[in-house]
Amino acid sequence: MRSLMTVFLLMVLMAGVAVADGELMWRSHAEAMPEAAQQNKPVIIHFTADWCSWCTKMKKQTYTDPAVAEFMRDDFVLAMVNSDENQLLSMYYGVQSLPTIWILDSEGGGITKISGYRDAKAFVKYLEWVSTDAYHTQSFEQYVSSGS
């Protein structure tokens, strides 16, 4: 019985370490939207599919980059949507290729749509543009060209 308790405690501690290590908390679209409104945070919706190799690359390389993960964890509510399983939602957001990432304000209004793979260096620029509220005063292209 004691060894079973030890195994259980180790599993609980390991789960806590995974969250403490900065694992991103992805939600469904239905869970993310009210949470974003409640926390007054923008939403990142990542549209994906099991067969999408660029989606997998983005999840494994872009989202695990420390700077990207920190922005996403601290400043955004995250939603992951499987386009094959949620075709109506994908149609609603105009998803025509994968990956497609939508960044919405806390009310659900569209800030930007990103079609295709982005590496960490490129993606962090989008996160900075939104988290600094620069999107209110300048386009993403203006933000990048200004050296911000």
C-alpha positions as CSV (number, residue, x, y, z in Angstrom):
1,M,0.0,0.0,0.0
2,R,2.8,2.4,0.9
3,S,4.5,1.8,-2.5
4,L,1.2,2.6,-4.3
5,M,0.9,5.9,-2.4
6,T,4.5,6.7,-3.3
7,V,3.8,6.1,-7.0
8,F,0.6,8.2,-6.8
9,L,2.5,11.1,-5.1
10,L,5.2,10.9,-7.7
11,M,2.6,11.1,-10.5
12,V,1.0,14.2,-8.9
13,L,4.4,15.9,-8.4
14,M,5.4,15.1,-12.0
15,A,2.1,16.6,-13.3
16,G,2.8,19.7,-11.3
17,V,6.3,20.0,-12.7
18,A,5.0,19.8,-16.3
19,V,2.7,22.8,-15.6
20,A,5.5,24.6,-13.7
21,D,7.9,24.0,-16.7
22,G,5.6,26.1,-18.8
23,E,3.5,23.6,-20.7
24,L,0.9,25.6,-22.6
25,M,-2.7,25.1,-21.6
26,W,-4.8,24.6,-24.7
27,R,-8.6,24.7,-24.4
28,S,-11.5,24.1,-26.7
29,H,-12.9,27.1,-28.5
30,A,-16.0,26.9,-26.3
31,E,-13.9,27.0,-23.2
32,A,-11.5,29.7,-24.4
33,M,-13.9,32.4,-25.4
34,P,-15.7,33.0,-22.0
35,E,-12.3,32.6,-20.2
36,A,-10.8,35.4,-22.5
37,A,-13.7,37.7,-21.7
38,Q,-13.5,37.0,-18.0
39,Q,-9.7,37.6,-17.9
40,N,-9.8,40.4,-20.5
41,K,-7.1,38.7,-22.6
42,P,-6.8,38.1,-26.3
43,V,-7.3,34.6,-27.7
44,I,-5.1,32.5,-29.9
45,I,-7.0,29.9,-31.9
46,H,-4.7,27.4,-33.6
47,F,-6.6,25.5,-36.3
48,T,-4.9,22.1,-37.0
49,A,-5.5,18.5,-38.2
50,D,-3.8,15.3,-37.3
51,W,-2.4,14.9,-40.8
52,C,-0.9,18.5,-41.0
53,S,2.9,18.3,-40.8
54,W,3.4,22.1,-40.7
55,C,0.9,22.2,-37.7
56,T,3.0,19.6,-35.9
57,K,6.2,21.5,-36.6
58,M,4.7,24.7,-35.3
59,K,3.5,22.9,-32.1
60,K,6.9,21.3,-31.6
61,Q,9.2,24.1,-32.6
62,T,7.5,27.5,-32.5
63,Y,5.3,27.0,-29.4
64,T,8.1,25.4,-27.4
65,D,10.4,28.4,-27.9
66,P,10.8,30.0,-24.5
67,A,10.0,33.6,-25.7
68,V,6.9,32.4,-27.6
69,A,5.7,30.1,-24.7
70,E,6.1,32.9,-22.2
71,F,4.0,35.4,-24.2
72,M,1.4,32.8,-24.9
73,R,1.2,31.6,-21.3
74,D,1.1,35.1,-19.7
75,D,-0.8,37.2,-22.2
76,F,-3.2,35.0,-24.1
77,V,-5.9,32.4,-23.7
78,L,-5.2,29.5,-26.0
79,A,-7.6,27.3,-28.0
80,M,-6.7,24.4,-30.3
81,V,-9.3,23.4,-32.9
82,N,-9.1,20.2,-35.0
83,S,-10.4,21.4,-38.4
84,D,-11.5,17.9,-39.4
85,E,-13.6,17.5,-36.3
86,N,-14.9,21.1,-36.3
87,Q,-15.6,21.9,-39.9
88,L,-18.4,24.4,-39.2
89,L,-16.1,26.4,-36.8
90,S,-13.3,26.2,-39.4
91,M,-15.7,27.5,-42.1
92,Y,-16.9,30.3,-39.8
93,Y,-13.3,31.5,-39.4
94,G,-12.5,31.1,-43.1
95,V,-9.9,28.5,-42.6
96,Q,-8.7,27.4,-46.0
97,S,-5.2,26.0,-45.2
98,L,-3.4,24.7,-42.2
99,P,-2.1,25.8,-39.9
100,T,-4.3,28.9,-39.5
101,I,-4.0,30.9,-36.4
102,W,-6.5,33.5,-35.4
103,I,-5.8,36.1,-32.8
104,L,-9.0,37.6,-31.3
105,D,-9.6,40.3,-28.8
106,S,-11.2,39.3,-25.5
107,E,-14.7,40.0,-27.0
108,G,-14.0,37.7,-29.9
109,G,-13.3,40.4,-32.5
110,G,-10.7,39.5,-35.0
111,I,-7.2,41.1,-34.6
112,T,-5.4,39.1,-37.2
113,K,-5.4,35.8,-39.2
114,I,-2.1,34.1,-39.8
115,S,-2.1,31.5,-42.5
116,G,0.7,29.0,-42.7
117,Y,3.7,28.0,-40.6
118,R,5.6,30.7,-38.6
119,D,8.9,30.1,-36.9
120,A,9.4,31.4,-33.4
121,K,11.2,34.6,-34.5
122,A,8.4,35.5,-36.8
123,F,5.6,34.4,-34.5
124,V,6.9,36.3,-31.4
125,K,6.5,39.5,-33.4
126,Y,2.8,38.9,-33.7
127,L,2.5,38.2,-30.0
128,E,4.4,41.4,-29.2
129,W,2.3,43.5,-31.6
130,V,-0.9,42.3,-29.9
131,S,0.3,42.2,-26.3
132,T,1.6,45.8,-26.5
133,D,-1.7,46.9,-28.0
134,A,0.2,48.3,-31.0
135,Y,-2.4,46.7,-33.3
136,H,-4.7,49.5,-32.3
137,T,-2.5,52.1,-33.9
138,Q,-0.6,50.4,-36.7
139,S,-0.8,47.4,-39.0
140,F,1.4,44.4,-38.4
141,E,3.5,45.4,-41.4
142,Q,4.0,48.9,-40.0
143,Y,4.9,47.5,-36.6
144,V,7.6,45.2,-38.1
145,S,9.0,47.8,-40.5
146,S,9.3,50.4,-37.6
147,G,11.7,48.0,-35.8
148,S,9.4,47.6,-32.8
